[in-house]
Amino acid sequence: MSRKKAIVLGFMGACPIAGVIWQHVHYIVGLKRLGYEVYYIEDTANWPYNPVTYEVSENYTYAADLLTRLAEQFDFKDHWAFVARFKNPIESAGLPFAQVTQLYRESEITLNICGSHDLNDELLETPCFVYVESDPGVEQIKIDLKDEETMAYLGKHHFLFTFGENIGKADFPVPTNGLTWYPTRQPVVTDFWHDPASPPEGAVMTSICNWSTSGLKDVEWRGERYLWSKSLEFLKFVEAPKLSGENFELAVNMKKPEERALFEKSGWRLSDPNAISIDWNLYNKYIRSSKGEYTVAKDQYVRLNTGWFSDRTACYLASGRPAITQETGFTKFYGGKKEGLFAFSSMDEMVESVREINKDYKLHSQRAAELAKEHFEAEVVLKSMLDKINL
């Protein structure tokens, strides 16, 4: 009996950054484990980025080679395509373009991860088109501001899902304007991360992030500006190492000399993120070689109380590495027991979290892995999503 087909639409070839790659891989593998025949498709009119040459161009060789290697490692060989709509005529690597358009019509479900895809007539023939929002707050504000482009784009999907679990609830200030947003979580295939060994000697609390991304998705709403950036949040807690007595390392491309000097003076280690950004296996190893994660959340997620949670932080948890992360409202659903996962809103709460982890690291390591398996396991998360839309 033939299996039902599912399509994961993404951008890990066009934006081949390790965090982006793992985000998509978890969907592909999770759906495969639920019994679907899964296809990964990038169907784009935008030129791809090459992280080795730092170029954006119409040459998609790097993207195609990367997807070939990923398909081999994660068992979706002959089930992927990179469709270059910027070529005339349209070109395709992996599956031929005609087969891609046929798959759109045959798939039981097509997931538009992070709303990454431009829409085209062939794609819109898919019978169950699902939008998965990664940046809660932005689209809701645009809809409330009557942004016609956003309304038209979202309106072409059959179901809307969001990582902001508070959206549509009293805790979230932005009205949904009649749209139904289903809550979901970022899925993680926990056995890709599980590490029963203790972290290596000298391991420290780490995190990986982009630095100043404000301006890309900043939004203004009711007289307030909400930033799509972590940099200002990190600056609020720059004295974290000094006040907690803990070593923190940040893999980040911090370009301003004055900011680097401030962080280094406050006791931070700053490491070059380029190698782990390009190599998804090295990214995995970096997380598993850490003592845990200390991080903040983007301004939008925090001030709008979205309930968002990071898939990278979930990977730390799955590795048995405790995490200390900024509160966004997620503790209403998990993480409120302060075992393995600690949410903070103040410096005092952050310092206390460090103390608690150091009191019984083994306990918090175990609880972190258990929490990841219970709340973020890909099969659990994706089955819940499919149940919500009666698939």
VEXDREN-2710 file (C-alpha; in Angstrom, 1 decimal):
% VEXDREN-2710
k/r/px/py/pz
1/MET/0.0/0.0/0.0
2/SER/1.4/3.4/-1.0
3/ARG/2.2/5.8/1.8
4/LYS/0.6/9.3/2.0
5/LYS/2.8/12.0/0.7
6/ALA/3.9/15.1/2.7
7/ILE/5.9/18.1/1.4
8/VAL/8.2/20.2/3.6
9/LEU/8.7/23.6/1.9
10/GLY/11.8/25.3/3.3
11/PHE/14.9/27.4/2.6
12/MET/17.9/25.4/3.9
13/GLY/19.5/25.3/0.5
14/ALA/19.0/29.0/-0.2
15/CYS/20.0/29.9/3.4
16/PRO/22.4/27.0/4.4
17/ILE/22.9/27.9/8.0
18/ALA/23.1/25.0/10.5
19/GLY/20.3/26.2/12.7
20/VAL/18.0/26.6/9.7
21/ILE/19.1/23.2/8.4
22/TRP/18.3/21.3/11.7
23/GLN/14.9/23.1/11.9
24/HIS/13.9/21.6/8.5
25/VAL/15.5/18.2/9.1
26/HIS/13.4/17.7/12.2
27/TYR/10.2/18.1/10.2
28/ILE/11.4/15.8/7.4
29/VAL/12.5/13.0/9.8
30/GLY/9.6/13.5/12.1
31/LEU/7.0/13.1/9.3
32/LYS/8.9/10.1/8.0
33/ARG/8.7/8.4/11.4
34/LEU/4.9/9.0/11.4
35/GLY/4.7/6.9/8.2
36/TYR/4.6/9.6/5.5
37/GLU/6.6/9.6/2.3
38/VAL/8.2/13.0/2.7
39/TYR/9.6/15.3/0.0
40/TYR/11.6/18.4/0.7
41/ILE/11.1/21.2/-1.8
42/GLU/12.6/24.6/-2.3
43/ASP/10.7/26.4/-5.1
44/THR/12.2/29.9/-5.1
45/ALA/12.5/33.0/-7.3
46/ASN/15.3/34.3/-5.0
47/TRP/19.0/33.7/-5.5
48/PRO/20.6/31.4/-2.9
49/TYR/23.3/32.4/-0.4
50/ASN/26.7/30.6/-0.4
51/PRO/28.2/30.8/3.1
52/VAL/31.7/29.9/2.0
53/THR/32.1/32.7/-0.6
54/TYR/29.6/35.0/1.2
55/GLU/27.9/35.6/-2.1
56/VAL/24.2/35.7/-3.2
57/SER/24.0/34.7/-6.8
58/GLU/22.1/32.7/-9.4
59/ASN/24.6/29.9/-9.1
60/TYR/22.8/27.3/-7.0
61/THR/25.5/24.6/-7.1
62/TYR/26.2/24.9/-3.4
63/ALA/22.5/24.6/-2.6
64/ALA/22.1/21.5/-4.7
65/ASP/25.3/19.9/-3.3
66/LEU/24.2/20.6/0.2
67/LEU/20.8/19.1/-0.3
68/THR/22.3/16.0/-1.9
69/ARG/24.5/15.5/1.2
70/LEU/21.6/16.1/3.6
71/ALA/19.4/13.7/1.7
72/GLU/22.1/11.0/2.0
73/GLN/22.6/11.5/5.7
74/PHE/18.9/11.8/6.7
75/ASP/17.4/9.3/4.2
76/PHE/15.4/11.4/1.8
77/LYS/17.5/10.6/-1.2
78/ASP/15.5/11.1/-4.5
79/HIS/12.9/13.0/-2.5
80/TRP/14.1/16.6/-2.8
81/ALA/14.2/19.4/-5.3
82/PHE/15.6/22.9/-5.6
83/VAL/13.5/24.7/-8.2
84/ALA/15.3/27.8/-9.5
85/ARG/12.4/30.0/-10.7
86/PHE/14.9/32.8/-11.3
87/LYS/16.2/30.9/-14.3
88/ASN/14.5/31.3/-17.7
89/PRO/13.4/28.6/-18.5
90/ILE/12.9/27.3/-14.9
91/GLU/15.6/24.9/-13.8
92/SER/15.5/22.2/-11.1
93/ALA/18.1/20.1/-9.2
94/GLY/17.0/16.9/-7.7
95/LEU/13.5/16.0/-8.9
96/PRO/12.5/17.4/-12.3
97/PHE/10.2/20.4/-12.2
98/ALA/7.3/18.5/-13.7
99/GLN/7.4/15.9/-10.9
100/VAL/7.4/18.7/-8.3
101/THR/4.3/20.2/-9.7
102/GLN/2.6/16.8/-9.7
103/LEU/3.6/16.3/-6.1
104/TYR/1.9/19.5/-5.1
105/ARG/-1.4/18.0/-6.3
106/GLU/-0.7/14.6/-4.8
107/SER/0.5/15.5/-1.3
108/GLU/-1.9/15.1/1.6
109/ILE/-0.2/18.0/3.4
110/THR/2.3/20.7/2.4
111/LEU/4.0/22.6/5.2
112/ASN/5.3/26.1/4.5
113/ILE/8.0/26.3/7.2
114/CYS/8.5/29.9/8.4
115/GLY/6.3/31.1/5.6
116/SER/9.4/30.9/3.5
117/HIS/7.9/30.4/0.1
118/ASP/6.7/32.7/-2.6
119/LEU/3.4/31.4/-3.8
120/ASN/2.8/30.3/-7.4
121/ASP/-0.2/28.7/-9.2
122/GLU/1.3/25.2/-9.2
123/LEU/1.9/25.3/-5.4
124/LEU/-1.6/26.5/-4.7
125/GLU/-3.0/23.4/-6.1
126/THR/-1.9/21.5/-3.0
127/PRO/-5.0/20.2/-1.2
128/CYS/-3.9/21.0/2.4
129/PHE/-1.6/24.0/2.6
130/VAL/-0.3/24.8/6.1
131/TYR/1.5/27.9/7.2
132/VAL/4.0/27.5/10.1
133/GLU/4.9/30.8/11.7
134/SER/8.3/31.1/13.3
135/ASP/8.1/34.7/14.4
136/PRO/5.0/35.2/16.5
137/GLY/3.7/38.7/16.8
138/VAL/4.8/40.0/13.4
139/GLU/2.0/38.7/11.3
140/GLN/-0.6/39.4/13.9
141/ILE/0.4/43.0/14.1
142/LYS/0.5/43.3/10.3
143/ILE/-3.0/41.9/10.1
144/ASP/-4.2/44.3/12.8
145/LEU/-2.7/47.1/10.8
146/LYS/-4.7/45.9/7.7
147/ASP/-1.5/45.1/5.7
148/GLU/-3.1/43.8/2.4
149/GLU/0.0/41.8/1.3
150/THR/0.1/39.9/4.5
151/MET/-3.7/39.2/4.5
152/ALA/-3.5/38.0/0.9
153/TYR/-0.5/35.7/1.6
154/LEU/-1.9/34.1/4.8
155/GLY/-5.4/33.8/3.1
156/LYS/-4.0/31.4/0.6
157/HIS/-3.3/28.8/3.3
158/HIS/-5.8/26.4/4.7
159/PHE/-4.4/26.3/8.2
160/LEU/-2.2/28.7/10.3
161/PHE/0.1/27.4/12.9
162/THR/2.4/29.4/15.2
163/PHE/5.2/28.9/17.7
164/GLY/3.6/31.6/19.8
165/GLU/1.4/29.4/22.1
166/ASN/-0.2/32.5/23.7
167/ILE/-1.6/33.9/20.5
168/GLY/-5.3/34.1/20.6
169/LYS/-5.3/34.0/24.4
170/ALA/-5.8/36.8/26.9
171/ASP/-2.1/36.8/27.7
172/PHE/-1.3/38.1/24.2
173/PRO/-2.2/41.7/23.5
174/VAL/-2.6/41.7/19.7
175/PRO/-6.1/40.7/18.4
176/THR/-6.3/37.9/15.9
177/ASN/-8.9/39.7/13.8
178/GLY/-10.9/36.5/13.2
179/LEU/-8.0/34.3/12.1
180/THR/-7.6/30.9/13.8
181/TRP/-4.0/30.3/14.9
182/TYR/-3.2/26.8/16.1
183/PRO/-0.4/26.5/18.6
184/THR/2.6/24.3/17.8
185/ARG/6.1/23.8/18.9
186/GLN/9.4/23.5/17.1
187/PRO/9.9/19.7/16.7
188/VAL/13.2/18.1/17.6
189/VAL/14.3/14.5/16.8
190/THR/15.8/13.9/20.3
191/ASP/17.9/10.9/19.4
192/PHE/20.0/13.1/17.1
193/TRP/21.0/15.1/20.2
194/HIS/20.8/12.7/23.1
195/ASP/24.2/12.5/24.9
196/PRO/24.3/10.4/28.1
197/ALA/27.9/11.4/28.7
198/SER/28.7/14.3/31.0
199/PRO/30.0/17.5/29.3
200/PRO/33.7/17.5/28.8
201/GLU/35.9/19.0/31.5
202/GLY/36.0/22.7/31.2
203/ALA/32.7/22.9/29.4
204/VAL/30.8/26.2/29.8
205/MET/27.3/27.6/29.3
206/THR/27.1/28.6/25.6
207/SER/24.7/29.9/23.0
208/ILE/24.7/30.6/19.3
209/CYS/23.0/33.6/17.7
210/ASN/22.8/36.3/15.1
211/TRP/23.6/39.6/16.7
212/SER/22.0/42.8/15.3
213/THR/19.1/41.8/13.1
214/SER/16.9/44.8/14.0
215/GLY/15.3/46.4/11.0
216/LEU/14.6/43.1/9.2
217/LYS/11.3/42.4/10.8
218/ASP/10.9/45.2/13.3
219/VAL/7.2/46.4/13.6
220/GLU/5.4/49.3/15.1
221/TRP/2.1/48.9/16.8
222/ARG/0.1/51.2/19.0
223/GLY/2.9/53.7/19.5
224/GLU/5.5/51.0/20.4
225/ARG/8.4/49.6/18.3
226/TYR/9.0/45.9/18.7
227/LEU/12.5/44.7/17.6
228/TRP/13.4/41.5/15.8
229/SER/16.8/41.3/17.5
230/LYS/18.5/39.7/20.6
231/SER/21.3/42.2/20.8
232/LEU/19.5/44.7/23.0
233/GLU/18.3/41.9/25.3
234/PHE/21.8/40.6/25.7
235/LEU/23.1/44.1/26.5
236/LYS/20.6/44.3/29.4
237/PHE/22.2/41.2/30.9
238/VAL/25.8/41.9/29.9
239/GLU/27.0/41.5/33.5
240/ALA/25.7/38.0/33.8
241/PRO/29.1/36.2/34.0
242/LYS/30.4/38.7/36.6
243/LEU/27.3/38.5/38.8
244/SER/26.7/34.8/38.6
245/GLY/30.3/33.7/38.8
246/GLU/29.7/31.4/35.8
247/ASN/31.6/31.3/32.5
248/PHE/29.4/32.1/29.4
249/GLU/30.5/31.8/25.8
250/LEU/28.6/33.3/22.8
251/ALA/29.2/32.1/19.3
252/VAL/28.3/35.3/17.5
253/ASN/29.5/37.7/14.8
254/MET/29.6/40.8/16.9
255/LYS/31.2/43.4/14.6
256/LYS/31.3/46.6/16.7
257/PRO/34.6/46.8/18.6
258/GLU/32.9/48.7/21.4
259/GLU/30.3/46.0/22.0
260/ARG/33.0/43.2/21.9
261/ALA/35.1/45.2/24.4
262/LEU/32.1/45.6/26.7
263/PHE/31.2/41.9/26.6
264/GLU/34.8/40.7/27.1
265/LYS/35.3/43.2/30.0
266/SER/32.2/41.6/31.6
267/GLY/33.7/38.1/31.4
268/TRP/32.1/36.7/28.2
269/ARG/34.0/34.5/25.8
270/LEU/33.2/35.4/22.2
271/SER/33.8/32.7/19.6
272/ASP/33.7/32.7/15.8
273/PRO/30.3/31.2/14.7
274/ASN/31.3/30.7/11.0
275/ALA/32.5/27.1/11.2
276/ILE/29.5/25.8/13.2
277/SER/27.1/27.8/11.0
278/ILE/28.3/26.1/7.9
279/ASP/28.7/22.5/9.3
280/TRP/25.4/21.2/10.8
281/ASN/27.2/18.2/12.4
282/LEU/29.8/20.6/14.0
283/TYR/26.8/22.7/15.3
284/ASN/25.4/19.5/16.9
285/LYS/28.7/18.7/18.5
286/TYR/29.1/22.3/19.8
287/ILE/25.8/22.0/21.7
288/ARG/26.6/18.6/23.1
289/SER/30.0/19.8/24.2
290/SER/28.5/22.6/26.2
291/LYS/27.6/22.6/29.9
292/GLY/24.2/24.1/29.0
293/GLU/22.7/27.2/27.4
294/TYR/22.3/30.7/28.6
295/THR/20.5/33.0/26.2
296/VAL/17.9/35.7/25.8
297/ALA/14.9/36.0/23.4
298/LYS/14.1/38.6/20.8
299/ASP/12.4/41.8/22.1
300/GLN/9.2/41.0/20.1
301/TYR/8.8/37.6/21.7
302/VAL/9.4/38.9/25.2
303/ARG/7.3/42.1/25.4
304/LEU/4.4/40.6/23.5
305/ASN/4.4/37.6/25.8
306/THR/4.1/35.3/22.8
307/GLY/4.9/32.0/24.5
308/TRP/7.6/31.3/21.8
309/PHE/10.5/28.9/22.5
310/SER/13.7/28.3/20.6
311/ASP/14.3/25.1/18.7
312/ARG/18.0/25.5/19.4
313/THR/17.3/25.6/23.2
314/ALA/15.2/22.5/22.7
315/CYS/18.3/20.9/21.1
316/TYR/20.3/21.8/24.2
317/LEU/17.6/20.1/26.4
318/ALA/17.5/17.0/24.2
319/SER/21.3/16.8/24.7
320/GLY/20.8/16.7/28.4
321/ARG/22.2/20.2/28.8
322/PRO/20.2/22.5/31.1
323/ALA/19.0/25.8/29.7
324/ILE/18.5/29.3/31.2
325/THR/16.5/31.4/28.8
326/GLN/14.4/34.6/28.9
327/GLU/10.7/34.3/29.8
328/THR/8.3/34.8/26.9
329/GLY/5.3/33.3/28.5
330/PHE/6.2/29.7/27.8
331/THR/6.3/28.6/31.4
332/LYS/2.5/28.5/31.4
333/PHE/2.9/25.3/29.3
334/TYR/6.2/23.8/30.5
335/GLY/9.4/24.7/32.3
336/GLY/7.8/26.3/35.3
337/LYS/9.2/23.7/37.8
338/LYS/12.8/25.0/37.4
339/GLU/14.2/21.7/36.8
340/GLY/16.4/21.4/33.7
341/LEU/14.9/24.5/32.2
342/PHE/14.9/28.0/33.8
343/ALA/13.1/31.1/32.7
344/PHE/14.2/34.5/33.8
345/SER/13.0/38.1/33.6
346/SER/15.5/39.7/35.9
347/MET/19.2/39.5/36.6
348/ASP/18.4/38.1/40.1
349/GLU/16.4/35.2/38.6
350/MET/19.2/34.5/36.1
351/VAL/21.8/34.3/38.9
352/GLU/19.6/32.1/41.0
353/SER/19.1/29.7/38.0
354/VAL/22.9/29.3/37.7
355/ARG/23.1/28.5/41.4
356/GLU/20.3/25.9/41.2
357/ILE/22.0/24.1/38.2
358/ASN/25.3/24.0/39.9
359/LYS/23.8/22.5/43.1
360/ASP/22.8/19.3/41.3
361/TYR/23.9/19.3/37.7
362/LYS/23.2/15.6/37.2
363/LEU/19.5/16.1/38.2
364/HIS/19.0/19.1/35.9
365/SER/20.7/17.3/33.0
366/GLN/18.3/14.4/33.4
367/ARG/15.3/16.7/33.7
368/ALA/16.4/18.6/30.6
369/ALA/16.4/15.5/28.4
370/GLU/13.1/14.3/29.9
371/LEU/11.5/17.7/29.2
372/ALA/12.7/17.7/25.6
373/LYS/11.3/14.2/24.9
374/GLU/7.9/15.1/26.5
375/HIS/7.3/18.5/24.9
376/PHE/9.5/18.7/21.8
377/GLU/9.8/15.2/20.4
378/ALA/9.2/15.6/16.6
379/GLU/6.7/12.7/16.4
380/VAL/4.7/14.1/19.3
381/VAL/4.7/17.6/18.0
382/LEU/3.8/16.7/14.4
383/LYS/1.1/14.2/15.4
384/SER/-0.5/16.9/17.5
385/MET/-0.4/19.2/14.4
386/LEU/-1.9/16.6/12.2
387/ASP/-4.6/15.8/14.7
388/LYS/-5.6/19.5/14.9
389/ILE/-6.4/19.5/11.2
390/ASN/-7.9/16.0/11.2
391/LEU/-5.2/14.2/9.2
END
